């Protein structure tokens, strides 16, 4: 039975382990935390959103980033301090502006396929993760942004998405809890939401039942690929601890923002950049808040904020993009706009009990996931999913599993 090591037990690593185990591979997952889904897969916006497949490589994004550079509460924040990694990434980002349309359409197609497959996995394994299949509503405050969204919608529809424009009165009918004056919106009935942490933990348990081995609290400090793959690791937080090694036929790097470093150990260049995002989980502890919080998933285009309802008593609100290197600090000036947004658009929801979180999106400059083999035999990558890791994971896991089989023959 071929042996495969998967680096990382976030949503990408666990879906990859599952896809491989179903194909008969002997899989070992190595994770530096004590449990699965403890970093970027812990508390994201919760959307399974083919409707959010538009890549960011557009001049309007660049101009907004420059305008917002000195505004601490801006939806997109770039720390201008010198960093070769950051500026090389931005250079490649600009170089992919010409691929904006084709990459958006391709991401849409991939997201639709992934969403269907994820539902099938959840049904087969009996995973409960606060799934809500109510659709996603994008809304806009003015004609200019709505017209830009209309152009984006043509690409999404070309990619196979069922998505339609809605009027202000239709917005009100779709989500009566939403307060505001809107020019219009777009509604995607096939999109959904759920708790990524619950899903990933549930799928990890399903993997373990299938025979997948998990090694937690393991800090990888060396990888050698030569006639097979050898990974060395020490207990997390104990650099002088006893060193252990694992040997296998193949290796899949699914390590989020750490993928760049692991690729470097293997002589590959995977230019993933950590784009920080923030979320708050509003605990709906009283009946009034539960009644006044939305059930429909939302995206506010102006604020770049998304929402998901996670069961009766939790409301997730997420947004912002921060280019500031490897920093998981939770900044209050980035959390405050999320709280204020809830107060403004859902005034009946109490914000007295809010849990903040920050995570690092692993983004490639072209905004497309990296699903490829490495330069050394037996090395593969499934990483760089950016803001759509939750949405795309089930499909990219299948893709990398099939790639490993192809390379073996």
C-alpha positions in Angstrom: 0.0 0.0 0.0 1.6 3.3 -1.1 2.4 5.6 1.9 1.8 9.3 1.8 2.6 12.1 4.3 0.3 15.1 4.4 1.7 18.2 6.0 -1.1 20.2 7.7 -4.4 19.3 9.4 -6.4 22.3 8.3 -9.3 22.0 5.9 -7.0 21.4 2.9 -4.9 18.8 4.6 -7.8 16.8 6.1 -9.8 16.7 2.8 -6.6 15.6 1.1 -6.0 12.8 3.6 -9.6 11.7 3.2 -9.4 11.7 -0.7 -6.1 9.6 -0.5 -7.5 7.2 2.1 -10.5 6.5 -0.1 -8.1 5.5 -2.9 -6.3 3.0 -0.7 -3.3 5.0 0.3 -1.6 4.6 3.8 -1.8 8.2 5.0 0.0 10.0 7.9 -1.0 13.6 8.6 1.6 15.8 10.5 0.3 18.9 12.3 2.1 21.3 14.6 -1.0 21.9 16.8 -2.7 19.6 19.2 -5.9 19.3 17.2 -7.0 19.7 13.5 -8.3 23.1 12.2 -6.6 25.4 14.8 -5.3 28.1 12.4 -7.0 29.5 9.3 -9.6 26.7 9.5 -10.7 27.8 12.9 -13.1 30.7 12.6 -13.4 32.0 9.0 -16.5 33.7 7.5 -18.2 30.3 7.1 -19.3 30.8 3.4 -19.2 28.0 0.9 -19.4 30.6 -1.8 -19.0 30.1 -5.5 -20.4 33.6 -5.8 -17.2 34.9 -4.2 -15.0 33.4 -6.9 -13.9 36.7 -8.4 -10.1 36.9 -8.1 -8.6 40.1 -6.7 -6.2 40.8 -9.6 -8.0 43.9 -10.8 -6.8 47.5 -11.1 -9.7 48.7 -8.9 -8.3 46.5 -6.0 -4.9 48.1 -6.5 -6.3 51.7 -6.4 -8.4 50.9 -3.3 -5.4 49.5 -1.6 -3.3 52.6 -2.3 -6.2 54.9 -1.1 -6.7 52.9 2.1 -3.0 52.4 3.0 -3.0 54.9 5.9 -6.5 54.1 7.2 -6.2 51.6 10.0 -9.9 50.5 9.8 -9.8 50.1 5.9 -11.1 46.8 4.4 -7.7 46.3 2.8 -4.6 47.4 4.6 -1.0 47.2 3.3 1.9 47.7 5.6 4.3 49.7 3.4 7.5 48.6 5.3 10.1 46.9 3.0 9.8 43.1 2.6 11.2 41.2 -0.4 8.5 38.5 0.0 5.7 41.1 0.1 6.9 43.2 -2.8 7.8 40.2 -5.0 4.3 38.8 -4.3 2.7 42.2 -5.2 4.7 42.3 -8.4 3.4 38.9 -9.5 -0.1 39.9 -8.4 0.1 42.9 -10.8 1.5 40.6 -13.5 -1.7 38.5 -13.3 -4.2 41.3 -13.9 -4.4 40.1 -17.4 -5.7 36.7 -16.2 -8.4 38.3 -14.1 -11.3 37.1 -16.3 -10.1 33.6 -17.1 -9.1 32.9 -13.5 -12.4 34.1 -12.2 -14.3 31.8 -14.5 -12.1 28.8 -13.7 -12.4 29.4 -10.0 -16.2 29.6 -10.3 -16.3 26.2 -12.0 -14.0 24.7 -9.4 -16.1 26.1 -6.6 -19.3 24.7 -7.9 -17.8 21.2 -8.2 -16.2 21.4 -4.8 -19.3 22.5 -3.1 -21.3 19.5 -4.4 -18.5 17.1 -3.4 -18.3 18.5 0.1 -22.0 18.0 0.7 -21.6 14.4 -0.4 -18.8 13.8 2.0 -20.8 15.3 4.9 -23.8 13.1 4.1 -21.7 10.0 3.7 -19.8 10.5 7.0 -22.6 12.0 9.0 -20.8 15.3 9.7 -22.8 18.0 11.5 -21.4 21.5 11.0 -24.3 24.0 11.2 -24.9 23.8 7.5 -27.4 26.3 6.1 -28.4 26.0 2.5 -30.2 29.3 2.2 -28.1 31.0 -0.4 -25.8 34.1 -0.3 -26.9 37.7 -0.9 -24.4 40.3 -2.1 -25.6 43.9 -1.7 -24.5 47.3 -3.0 -25.2 50.9 -1.9 -24.8 52.7 -5.2 -25.2 52.4 -9.0 -21.4 52.4 -9.7 -20.5 49.4 -7.6 -23.7 47.5 -8.7 -22.7 48.0 -12.3 -19.2 46.6 -11.6 -20.8 43.7 -9.9 -23.0 43.1 -12.9 -19.9 42.7 -15.1 -18.5 40.3 -12.5 -21.8 38.4 -12.5 -21.5 37.7 -16.3 -18.2 35.9 -15.6 -19.7 33.9 -12.7 -22.7 32.9 -14.9 -20.3 31.9 -17.6 -18.6 29.7 -15.1 -21.9 27.9 -14.5 -23.3 29.7 -11.5 -27.0 30.3 -11.0 -27.0 34.0 -9.8 -29.5 36.8 -10.3 -29.9 40.5 -9.7 -32.3 41.5 -7.0 -34.0 44.9 -6.2 -34.0 46.7 -2.9 -37.5 45.3 -2.1 -36.3 41.8 -2.9 -33.3 42.3 -0.6 -35.7 43.2 2.2 -37.9 40.1 1.4 -34.9 37.8 1.3 -33.5 39.0 4.6 -36.0 41.1 6.7 -33.4 41.6 9.5 -31.1 43.6 7.3 -31.3 47.4 7.9 -30.1 49.9 5.3 -30.7 51.7 2.0 -29.4 49.6 -0.9 -29.2 50.2 -4.7 -29.5 46.5 -5.5 -27.9 43.1 -5.0 -27.2 39.7 -6.4 -28.6 36.4 -4.9 -27.0 33.0 -5.3 -29.5 30.4 -4.1 -27.1 27.4 -4.4 -24.4 28.9 -2.0 -24.4 28.0 1.7 -22.7 28.4 5.0 -21.3 26.2 7.8 -18.8 25.9 10.6 -15.4 25.1 9.0 -13.9 24.0 12.4 -16.7 21.6 13.1 -16.5 20.1 9.6 -12.8 19.7 9.6 -12.8 18.1 13.0 -15.6 15.8 12.0 -13.8 14.8 8.8 -10.6 14.2 10.7 -12.5 11.7 12.9 -13.8 10.0 9.8 -10.3 9.8 8.4 -9.0 8.2 11.7 -11.7 5.6 11.4 -10.5 4.8 7.9 -7.0 4.2 9.2 -5.4 7.6 8.7 -2.7 8.3 11.3 -2.4 11.8 12.8 0.7 13.1 14.5 -0.1 16.2 16.4 2.2 18.7 18.3 4.8 18.0 15.7 7.0 20.8 14.3 8.6 19.7 11.0 12.2 20.8 10.8 13.5 18.9 7.8 12.3 17.3 4.6 14.4 15.1 2.2 13.0 13.7 -1.1 15.3 11.2 -2.7 14.1 7.8 -3.6 11.1 8.4 -1.4 10.4 11.1 1.2 11.7 11.5 4.8 10.2 14.1 7.2 11.8 14.9 10.5 10.0 16.6 13.3 10.3 17.5 17.0 7.5 18.1 19.6 6.1 21.6 19.1 7.6 24.1 21.4 10.5 21.8 22.3 13.4 22.5 19.8 15.7 20.3 21.9 13.2 17.5 22.1 13.7 14.1 20.7 13.8 14.1 16.9 11.6 11.7 15.0 11.4 10.7 11.4 8.7 9.4 9.1 9.4 7.7 5.7 6.9 7.5 2.9 6.6 7.2 -0.9 5.1 10.7 -1.4 4.5 13.9 0.4 1.6 16.5 0.0 2.3 20.0 1.3 -1.1 21.4 2.6 0.5 23.7 5.2 -1.2 27.0 4.5 1.2 30.0 4.9 4.0 27.6 6.1 3.9 25.9 2.6 6.4 28.5 1.3 9.0 27.4 3.9 8.5 23.7 3.3 8.7 24.2 -0.5 12.0 26.0 0.1 13.3 22.9 1.9 12.5 20.9 -1.2 14.0 23.3 -3.7 10.7 24.6 -4.9 9.2 28.1 -5.0 5.6 28.4 -3.8 5.1 32.1 -3.3 2.3 32.0 -0.8 1.7 35.2 1.2 -0.1 35.4 4.5 -3.1 37.8 4.0 -4.6 38.3 7.5 -8.3 38.3 7.9 -10.4 38.9 11.1 -13.7 37.6 12.3 -16.0 38.0 15.3 -18.4 35.4 16.6 -21.4 37.2 18.1 -22.9 35.0 20.8 -26.7 35.3 20.5 -27.5 34.8 24.2 -30.9 36.3 24.3 -34.2 35.8 22.4 -34.2 39.3 20.9 -30.7 38.8 19.4 -31.6 35.4 18.0 -34.7 36.8 16.4 -33.0 39.9 14.9 -29.8 38.2 13.6 -30.0 37.1 9.9 -30.2 33.6 8.7 -29.3 34.4 5.1 -25.6 34.7 4.4 -24.5 38.1 3.4 -21.7 40.0 1.7 -21.5 43.8 2.0 -19.4 44.8 -1.0 -18.5 48.3 0.4 -17.2 47.0 3.8 -15.9 43.7 2.3 -17.7 41.9 5.2 -19.3 38.5 5.0 -21.6 36.7 7.5 -22.9 33.3 8.4 -25.4 32.1 10.9 -24.0 29.2 12.8 -27.0 27.6 14.5 -29.5 29.3 16.8 -27.0 31.1 19.0 -24.0 32.2 16.9 -23.5 34.8 14.3 -20.2 34.9 12.4 -19.0 38.2 10.8 -15.7 38.3 9.0 -13.7 40.6 6.7 -10.7 42.7 6.0 -7.4 41.8 4.3 -4.1 42.8 5.9 -0.7 42.5 4.2 1.6 42.5 7.2 3.6 39.3 7.1 3.3 36.5 9.6 1.4 38.1 12.4 -1.5 36.5 14.2 -2.0 39.4 16.6 -5.7 40.4 17.0 -5.8 44.2 16.5 -8.6 46.0 18.2 -8.7 48.6 15.5 -9.5 45.9 13.0 -12.1 44.2 15.2 -14.0 47.4 16.0 -15.3 47.9 12.4 -16.8 44.4 12.5 -18.7 45.1 15.7 -19.8 48.5 14.5 -21.1 47.0 11.3 -23.3 44.6 13.3 -24.6 47.4 15.4 -25.4 49.5 12.3 -27.1 46.8 10.1 -28.6 44.7 12.8 -29.4 47.1 15.7 -31.5 44.5 17.5 -28.5 42.2 18.0 -26.6 42.5 21.3 -22.8 42.8 20.9 -22.0 42.4 24.6 -20.5 38.9 24.1 -18.2 38.9 21.0 -15.3 36.5 20.4 -12.6 38.0 18.1 -10.2 35.9 15.9 -7.5 36.5 13.3 -6.2 34.0 10.7 -3.8 34.0 7.8 -5.1 33.3 4.3 -2.5 31.5 2.2 -2.6 33.4 -1.1 -0.8 32.8 -4.4 -0.2 36.0 -6.5 -2.7 34.8 -9.2 -5.3 33.9 -6.5 -5.4 30.3 -7.8 -4.7 27.3 -5.6 -1.4 25.5 -6.3 -2.2 21.9 -7.2 1.0 20.6 -8.7 3.9 18.2 -8.3 7.2 19.4 -7.1 10.6 19.3 -8.9 11.6 16.2 -6.8 9.8 12.9 -7.4 7.1 12.1 -4.8 6.5 15.8 -3.8 3.1 17.4 -4.3 1.4 20.7 -3.4 -2.2 21.5 -2.5 -2.0 25.0 -1.1 -2.5 28.7 -1.7 -6.3 28.7 -1.7 -6.6 32.2 -0.3 -10.0 33.4 0.7 -11.7 30.3 -0.8 -10.0 27.4 1.0 -13.2 26.3 2.6 -15.1 26.5 -0.7 -12.5 24.8 -2.9 -11.0 22.2 -0.6 -13.1 19.2 -1.5 -12.3 19.6 -5.2 -8.6 20.3 -4.9 -8.2 17.3 -2.6 -9.6 15.1 -5.4 -7.3 16.7 -7.9 -4.1 16.2 -6.0 -5.0 12.6 -5.2 -5.6 11.8 -8.8 -2.3 13.6 -9.7 -0.4 11.3 -7.3 -2.0 8.2 -8.9 -1.0 9.5 -12.4 2.6 10.1 -11.3 2.8 6.6 -9.8 2.1 5.0 -13.2 
